[in-house]
Amino acid sequence: MIPQYLVDFDLSALPMVETDVLVIGSGIAGLFTAIKASEQQRVLMITKKSLLESNTRYAQGGIAAVIAEDDSPAYHLQDTLVAGAGLCRSEAVEVLVNEGPDGVKELIRLGTLFDLENGELALTQEGAHSHRRILHANGDATGYEIVRALAVEVNEHPGIEVWDEHFVVDLITDRGECIGALVQKDDGSQVFVKAQATVLCSGGAGQLYRYTTNPNVATADGVAMAYRAGAIVRDMEFIQFHPTSLCYPGAPRFLVSEAVRGEGAYLRNVKGERFMDRYHAQLELAPRDIVARAIVSEMESTNSTFVYLDITHEQPEMIKHRFPTIYETCMRYGLDMTTDWIPVAPAAHYMMGGVKTDLSGESSISRLFACGEVSSTGVHGANRLASNSLSEAIVFGRRIVDRIQSLPPLGSLQVRGTEPSSVDMNSKISKIMEEQKPVSERRLRLQKMMVRQVGLRRNGEDLQKAMDKLQQELQFFDQTLTHKEELEYANLLTCAWLVTSGALHREESRGAHYREDFPARDDIVWQKHSLQQREQAIVEELMS
């Protein structure tokens, strides 16, 4: 069984720090929420690395918002609903498409320098978008530019305190409310942070998989600790695989933005043939799940480990100007985008599910909020529309702050700490000594299993095998966890269990979830959400 807390603690014996708003994570969601909250309240931001290390930093394509005169929120709404494959919450999407443009203006006010063309904001188009509505910065370094601008604001703001190199171990609850978090410092000591409101902005779970576009910090910490605290998580089976990550000997699985296809790149198999016309009418601009599975099919039929992305027919000057980061990275490995086809393959990219929230970003636990990839607001449904995630973070970050400002003061605390373990310590230690493997070995084994059995294409037999292995691996929680690597693995293990159980439960194919044994989408039976809560069986939530 997955425990409520990863470590034993006694709040009365721990040092305590108080703040108005605790923000966990430093991507666009965390930075923006902290800035908005600091206008009226004290904010403590905690990041396990640094302000500049997050998924946002590596977001290349851009941020989606209705800017062009020939575009409209209605078009953006429709595109998002289509991509979400029937599981988007329409009210949440309406919030996104109508409030997103003002959010972009706020980013500009805070110093973000988006690219311009002839004095106007430059816009591009990405897969499944009907209009050019993607703003970008420095060509293909949009995420980094947004984080840079927001980090400057955070560092200079007197109302925001930042703790780098700190690890949030667990959320602390009292009488159905989140009252803060247990935090481990880089020296191993612990502190209790008491907060009027806690905001999870901890990103996604890309490190569940052997091949991912996510940085090493994306270890599912937020969704795992929220689940342990008793929060409802939703739709965890929907993991988006980006179709095109660099697949070349000696190179990392570097993201090759969807915007490259948006600017005219072709996909070719190893025989040099374009193939997307066999899979979808939108060709290379089809929804990501369709493109990713098409690539896997071509790889299998040609006995290859990659396909090619070809933009050599475009002007070299345009390629270098529009995609400087991708161009320079490829050149580092001897690949010239202007003359060479780039070998690519799918990699785990984004978690559509997460901590279930309302339209104010609040979870099922009072005073606990979630923003960004860790959340499930209802915007993304079964398959995120490209570049909607950055918009979602700023739109719901602002809504979270509005809700926090209406909260009544936190009352006196009754929670003390964890109960002593009833397990005989000698037998526990003996068992651990027999079965313990290095955490790095466990993590790699988990990642490989997730790729093989809970990846792009799934079936009941493999999913059940994965569940059986995960059930055995839950004994990891029986040992004393101390080091950050152990705590991260506990979070990955928790999230792997959530993803796998959700995938086994959903007997259909929809969006990013594809079951070979149930290849059809079934709106009659399965147009509903999967809800998971600690010590509860999976329940289903009908679409409103």
QUIKA-V636690 format. One record per residue. N is the residue number from 1. RES is the residue in one small letter. PHI is phi in whole degrees, -180 to 180 (999 if undefined). PSI is psi in degrees with one decimal (NA if undefined). D_FIRST is the distance of its C-alpha to the first C-alpha in whole Angstrom. Layout:
n={N/N}
res={RES/RES}
phi={PHI/PHI}
psi={PSI/PSI}
d_first={D_FIRST/D_FIRST}
This chain:
n={1/2/3/4/5/6/7/8/9/10/11/12/13/14/15/16/17/18/19/20/21/22/23/24/25/26/27/28/29/30/31/32/33/34/35/36/37/38/39/40/41/42/43/44/45/46/47/48/49/50/51/52/53/54/55/56/57/58/59/60/61/62/63/64/65/66/67/68/69/70/71/72/73/74/75/76/77/78/79/80/81/82/83/84/85/86/87/88/89/90/91/92/93/94/95/96/97/98/99/100/101/102/103/104/105/106/107/108/109/110/111/112/113/114/115/116/117/118/119/120/121/122/123/124/125/126/127/128/129/130/131/132/133/134/135/136/137/138/139/140/141/142/143/144/145/146/147/148/149/150/151/152/153/154/155/156/157/158/159/160/161/162/163/164/165/166/167/168/169/170/171/172/173/174/175/176/177/178/179/180/181/182/183/184/185/186/187/188/189/190/191/192/193/194/195/196/197/198/199/200/201/202/203/204/205/206/207/208/209/210/211/212/213/214/215/216/217/218/219/220/221/222/223/224/225/226/227/228/229/230/231/232/233/234/235/236/237/238/239/240/241/242/243/244/245/246/247/248/249/250/251/252/253/254/255/256/257/258/259/260/261/262/263/264/265/266/267/268/269/270/271/272/273/274/275/276/277/278/279/280/281/282/283/284/285/286/287/288/289/290/291/292/293/294/295/296/297/298/299/300/301/302/303/304/305/306/307/308/309/310/311/312/313/314/315/316/317/318/319/320/321/322/323/324/325/326/327/328/329/330/331/332/333/334/335/336/337/338/339/340/341/342/343/344/345/346/347/348/349/350/351/352/353/354/355/356/357/358/359/360/361/362/363/364/365/366/367/368/369/370/371/372/373/374/375/376/377/378/379/380/381/382/383/384/385/386/387/388/389/390/391/392/393/394/395/396/397/398/399/400/401/402/403/404/405/406/407/408/409/410/411/412/413/414/415/416/417/418/419/420/421/422/423/424/425/426/427/428/429/430/431/432/433/434/435/436/437/438/439/440/441/442/443/444/445/446/447/448/449/450/451/452/453/454/455/456/457/458/459/460/461/462/463/464/465/466/467/468/469/470/471/472/473/474/475/476/477/478/479/480/481/482/483/484/485/486/487/488/489/490/491/492/493/494/495/496/497/498/499/500/501/502/503/504/505/506/507/508/509/510/511/512/513/514/515/516/517/518/519/520/521/522/523/524/525/526/527/528/529/530/531/532/533/534/535/536/537/538/539/540/541/542/543/544}
res={m/i/p/q/y/l/v/d/f/d/l/s/a/l/p/m/v/e/t/d/v/l/v/i/g/s/g/i/a/g/l/f/t/a/i/k/a/s/e/q/q/r/v/l/m/i/t/k/k/s/l/l/e/s/n/t/r/y/a/q/g/g/i/a/a/v/i/a/e/d/d/s/p/a/y/h/l/q/d/t/l/v/a/g/a/g/l/c/r/s/e/a/v/e/v/l/v/n/e/g/p/d/g/v/k/e/l/i/r/l/g/t/l/f/d/l/e/n/g/e/l/a/l/t/q/e/g/a/h/s/h/r/r/i/l/h/a/n/g/d/a/t/g/y/e/i/v/r/a/l/a/v/e/v/n/e/h/p/g/i/e/v/w/d/e/h/f/v/v/d/l/i/t/d/r/g/e/c/i/g/a/l/v/q/k/d/d/g/s/q/v/f/v/k/a/q/a/t/v/l/c/s/g/g/a/g/q/l/y/r/y/t/t/n/p/n/v/a/t/a/d/g/v/a/m/a/y/r/a/g/a/i/v/r/d/m/e/f/i/q/f/h/p/t/s/l/c/y/p/g/a/p/r/f/l/v/s/e/a/v/r/g/e/g/a/y/l/r/n/v/k/g/e/r/f/m/d/r/y/h/a/q/l/e/l/a/p/r/d/i/v/a/r/a/i/v/s/e/m/e/s/t/n/s/t/f/v/y/l/d/i/t/h/e/q/p/e/m/i/k/h/r/f/p/t/i/y/e/t/c/m/r/y/g/l/d/m/t/t/d/w/i/p/v/a/p/a/a/h/y/m/m/g/g/v/k/t/d/l/s/g/e/s/s/i/s/r/l/f/a/c/g/e/v/s/s/t/g/v/h/g/a/n/r/l/a/s/n/s/l/s/e/a/i/v/f/g/r/r/i/v/d/r/i/q/s/l/p/p/l/g/s/l/q/v/r/g/t/e/p/s/s/v/d/m/n/s/k/i/s/k/i/m/e/e/q/k/p/v/s/e/r/r/l/r/l/q/k/m/m/v/r/q/v/g/l/r/r/n/g/e/d/l/q/k/a/m/d/k/l/q/q/e/l/q/f/f/d/q/t/l/t/h/k/e/e/l/e/y/a/n/l/l/t/c/a/w/l/v/t/s/g/a/l/h/r/e/e/s/r/g/a/h/y/r/e/d/f/p/a/r/d/d/i/v/w/q/k/h/s/l/q/q/r/e/q/a/i/v/e/e/l/m/s}
phi={999/-80/-76/-72/-127/-80/-134/-81/-156/-132/-58/-68/-98/-99/-63/-125/-119/-110/-149/-78/-128/-102/-111/-107/117/-132/-79/-60/-63/-67/-64/-66/-63/-62/-64/-66/-66/-71/-65/-133/-136/-79/-126/-115/-108/-119/-135/-80/-124/-143/-59/-93/-107/-163/-61/-57/-55/-98/-73/-94/-57/150/-128/-90/-160/-78/-123/-69/-67/-86/-103/-157/-57/-64/-65/-63/-59/-64/-60/-67/-65/-64/-63/-74/56/85/-115/-70/-89/-60/-63/-68/-66/-61/-59/-61/-73/-88/-99/-59/-59/-66/-64/-63/-61/-66/-61/-65/-62/-84/109/-72/-105/-78/-67/-121/-133/55/82/-114/-59/-77/-126/-128/-120/-127/-54/72/-90/-87/-137/-80/-142/-100/-82/-140/-137/49/76/-130/-126/-62/-59/-63/-66/-64/-62/-58/-64/-70/-65/-60/-63/-65/-63/-94/-87/-69/-92/-120/-104/-117/-109/-79/55/-119/-118/-81/-82/-153/-85/-107/-119/-148/52/82/-119/-84/-111/141/-152/-91/-122/-106/-79/-68/-90/93/-75/-122/-143/-97/-101/-91/-139/-66/-149/-120/-119/-80/-133/-92/81/-106/-135/-57/-73/-64/-116/-62/-117/-150/-85/-80/-73/-64/-78/-84/-114/64/-60/-66/-66/-69/-70/-66/-62/-62/-75/105/-71/-80/-112/-132/57/-71/-72/-94/-112/-88/-102/-71/-65/-127/-112/-58/-127/-147/-54/86/-104/-71/-76/-76/-67/-107/-52/-60/-62/-64/-70/-63/-94/116/-69/-104/-100/-131/-79/-69/-85/90/-91/-69/-132/-66/-67/-86/-122/-163/-67/-83/53/-66/-102/-69/-54/-58/-64/-69/-64/-63/-69/-62/-62/-62/-61/-66/-61/-69/-69/-107/54/-129/-105/-161/-125/-110/-109/-120/-123/-68/-80/-89/-67/-55/-64/-63/-61/-66/-75/-81/-129/-63/-68/-64/-60/-67/-65/-62/-61/-60/-111/81/-112/-107/-58/-76/-129/-110/-78/-99/-73/-138/-155/-66/-150/-58/-133/-151/-102/-74/-77/158/-72/-66/-130/-90/-73/-102/79/-91/-80/-73/-102/-58/72/-108/-118/-139/-143/87/-63/-68/-95/-125/-82/103/-70/-89/60/-90/-165/-66/-74/-50/69/-77/-68/-66/-62/-58/-62/-77/-65/-81/-60/-66/-66/-60/-63/-60/-69/-59/-67/-100/-71/-73/-60/-73/-79/-68/-92/-115/-66/-112/171/-87/-80/-60/-67/-89/-75/-61/-66/-66/-68/-64/-65/-61/-62/-65/-63/-73/-108/-68/-121/-54/-60/-62/-71/-61/-63/-64/-63/-64/-61/-66/-63/-65/-64/-74/-115/-134/-101/-63/-125/-128/-150/-60/-64/-67/-64/-67/-61/-63/-62/-62/-66/-67/-60/-67/-73/-62/-63/-56/-71/-74/-93/-76/-103/-129/-80/-58/-61/-70/-67/-63/-64/-60/-69/-63/-63/-60/-69/-60/-64/-66/-64/-67/-65/-65/-68/-69/-70/-85/-95/-163/-118/-155/56/-79/-99/-125/-107/-64/-86/-137/-74/-97/-78/-124/-73/-68/-98/-117/-82/-159/-92/-104/-111/-128/-143/-54/65/-126/-71/-62/-118/-113/-114/-67/-66/-79}
psi={143.1/123.1/165.4/-37.8/145.0/-26.3/158.9/143.8/159.5/107.0/-34.5/-20.2/-3.2/147.1/147.2/136.8/133.9/142.9/165.9/-50.1/124.2/120.9/122.9/106.9/153.2/27.5/-164.2/-37.7/-48.6/-45.5/-47.8/-43.5/-41.4/-42.5/-46.3/-41.7/-33.0/-9.3/-25.1/-12.5/162.3/136.8/134.7/122.1/131.2/130.5/139.0/-9.4/-98.2/170.8/-30.0/1.5/104.1/170.9/-35.5/-39.2/-32.5/5.0/116.9/-49.1/-56.4/-160.8/130.4/127.8/147.8/110.8/-42.3/149.6/-29.6/1.8/168.9/157.8/-32.0/-40.8/-45.2/-41.0/-48.6/-43.7/-41.5/-42.3/-39.8/-46.9/-34.9/-3.2/42.4/3.2/4.6/147.3/112.2/-36.0/-39.1/-39.0/-39.1/-40.9/-46.9/-51.4/-26.6/-30.2/-11.9/-45.2/-39.5/-33.7/-40.5/-41.7/-36.7/-40.6/-40.9/-41.5/-32.7/4.5/3.2/130.1/92.5/154.9/146.4/151.4/119.4/38.3/-1.4/157.0/127.6/136.0/142.0/175.5/142.6/174.3/134.7/3.2/137.2/-13.9/163.2/107.9/17.6/112.4/144.9/167.1/138.1/41.3/-80.4/32.2/41.2/-48.5/-43.9/-40.5/-40.3/-46.5/-40.9/-49.9/-44.7/-36.0/-37.2/-45.5/-42.9/-45.7/-29.2/-5.5/124.0/-18.4/3.2/122.5/136.1/128.4/102.7/159.7/37.0/145.8/122.4/115.4/-50.1/154.2/142.0/128.4/153.5/117.2/45.0/5.8/147.9/124.7/5.2/-149.9/153.1/124.2/136.0/126.4/171.0/-17.5/4.1/-11.9/161.3/153.3/145.3/121.8/112.1/129.6/144.2/-30.4/142.0/130.1/114.7/118.9/42.6/5.5/-158.7/-151.4/32.2/-29.9/2.4/-23.0/148.9/-36.4/117.7/151.8/-7.2/153.2/171.9/-19.9/-9.1/74.1/28.6/24.4/-46.4/-49.5/-33.7/-46.7/-32.9/-42.6/-44.9/-33.7/-9.7/3.8/152.6/130.9/151.6/138.6/42.8/-14.1/-13.4/96.7/123.4/129.6/122.8/132.2/-31.3/91.2/146.6/129.8/88.6/138.5/128.6/-8.1/148.7/166.4/71.4/133.6/127.7/105.4/147.2/-23.9/-23.6/-42.7/-32.7/-28.3/9.3/4.8/148.5/152.4/132.6/143.4/-179.6/-11.4/-4.6/7.2/134.0/141.5/-10.9/-18.2/-15.4/-6.0/-30.2/146.9/-26.7/4.4/-128.3/-13.9/21.3/163.4/150.9/-39.9/-37.1/-43.8/-43.0/-45.3/-33.0/-41.6/-44.8/-40.9/-43.2/-38.7/-41.4/-43.7/-23.1/6.0/50.6/164.1/8.7/168.4/179.7/145.5/121.9/112.0/20.5/-15.6/-9.8/164.1/132.0/-38.0/-40.4/-44.7/-47.3/-36.5/-40.1/-32.1/58.0/-38.5/-46.6/-42.9/-48.6/-37.5/-45.9/-41.3/-31.8/-25.2/18.6/19.1/123.9/109.8/-28.2/-19.1/-18.8/146.3/137.6/123.9/128.8/159.9/158.2/152.5/149.9/135.6/-45.0/142.7/110.7/-37.4/-178.1/-156.9/119.8/131.0/164.1/-171.0/-5.6/8.3/10.3/138.3/-174.5/-8.9/125.6/140.6/2.7/121.8/158.5/139.0/141.7/-153.3/-28.5/-17.8/161.0/89.1/-19.8/-2.0/-43.0/-20.7/-135.0/-4.4/112.0/133.6/135.1/134.5/8.9/-20.0/-40.4/-38.5/-44.1/-40.8/-43.8/-36.5/-48.6/-23.3/-42.3/-40.4/-37.7/-45.1/-40.7/-41.7/-41.9/-39.0/-13.4/0.1/141.3/162.1/148.9/134.9/-174.8/150.7/145.9/-23.0/140.7/-50.9/-163.5/155.4/145.4/145.4/139.0/-3.5/135.6/121.2/-36.0/-45.1/-33.6/-46.7/-40.0/-44.3/-41.9/-41.7/-33.7/-38.3/-10.7/135.2/155.8/141.9/-37.9/-36.4/-41.9/-43.9/-45.2/-40.9/-40.6/-45.0/-42.1/-40.4/-41.1/-38.5/-46.1/-39.5/-16.1/40.4/-138.9/-38.4/132.3/160.4/160.3/-39.5/-47.6/-39.3/-39.3/-38.7/-42.0/-42.5/-40.5/-42.5/-40.4/-38.3/-40.7/-38.4/-16.3/-14.2/-14.1/-31.7/-11.0/-19.1/164.8/124.1/129.1/-52.6/154.5/-39.4/-36.4/-40.9/-39.8/-42.8/-37.8/-38.3/-42.1/-41.9/-42.5/-46.8/-37.4/-41.0/-40.9/-45.5/-46.5/-44.2/-37.2/-40.7/-36.7/-34.4/-39.0/102.7/65.6/178.6/129.4/128.5/-126.6/-7.6/114.7/119.4/118.1/-29.1/-10.7/71.1/-11.5/148.7/133.4/91.4/-23.3/-43.8/-35.8/13.9/70.8/164.3/155.2/122.7/133.8/137.8/144.1/133.5/19.9/147.9/158.5/132.8/162.4/138.7/116.2/148.3/137.2/NA}
d_first={0/4/6/9/12/12/15/16/19/22/24/27/27/27/30/30/31/32/33/33/31/29/28/26/27/31/31/34/31/31/34/36/34/35/38/39/37/39/42/41/38/37/35/32/31/28/28/26/30/33/34/35/32/30/30/33/35/35/36/39/40/40/40/41/43/46/49/52/54/54/50/48/45/45/45/42/41/42/41/37/37/38/35/32/33/33/30/31/32/35/36/34/36/39/38/37/41/43/41/41/45/45/42/43/46/44/43/47/48/45/47/45/48/48/50/53/56/59/58/55/52/51/49/47/46/42/41/41/43/46/48/48/46/44/45/45/46/47/47/44/42/41/38/39/42/40/38/41/43/40/39/43/43/39/41/44/43/43/41/38/36/34/32/32/29/27/23/21/18/17/18/19/19/22/22/21/23/22/24/24/22/21/23/24/27/28/29/26/27/25/26/25/27/28/29/30/28/26/26/24/26/24/25/23/21/23/22/20/23/25/28/28/31/28/29/26/25/23/20/18/18/19/17/13/14/16/12/11/14/14/16/17/17/19/21/18/20/23/24/27/29/32/35/37/36/38/38/40/40/40/39/35/34/36/36/39/40/40/43/45/45/46/49/50/48/48/45/46/45/46/49/50/50/49/46/44/47/46/42/43/46/45/45/44/43/41/37/35/33/36/37/34/34/38/38/35/38/41/39/38/42/43/41/41/38/39/42/44/45/48/50/53/55/55/57/56/57/55/52/52/52/50/47/48/44/44/47/47/44/45/48/46/45/49/48/51/50/53/54/51/48/45/42/39/36/33/30/27/28/27/24/25/22/20/20/22/25/28/32/32/28/26/23/21/21/25/26/23/25/25/27/28/26/22/24/24/27/29/31/30/29/28/30/31/35/36/37/35/33/35/37/33/33/36/36/33/33/36/35/32/35/37/34/33/37/37/34/35/34/31/31/31/27/26/22/22/19/16/16/17/14/15/14/17/18/20/18/15/18/20/17/16/20/20/17/18/20/21/19/22/22/18/19/22/20/18/21/23/20/20/24/24/22/21/24/27/28/25/25/22/23/22/19/17/18/16/13/13/14/11/8/10/10/7/8/10/8/9/13/15/16/19/21/21/20/17/16/17/15/12/13/15/12/10/13/14/11/12/16/15/14/17/19/18/19/22/25/28/29/29/30/28/26/28/27/30/29/29/32/33/32/32/33/33/30/28/30/27/24/20/18/14/13/9/8/11/13/15/18/22/24/28/30/32}
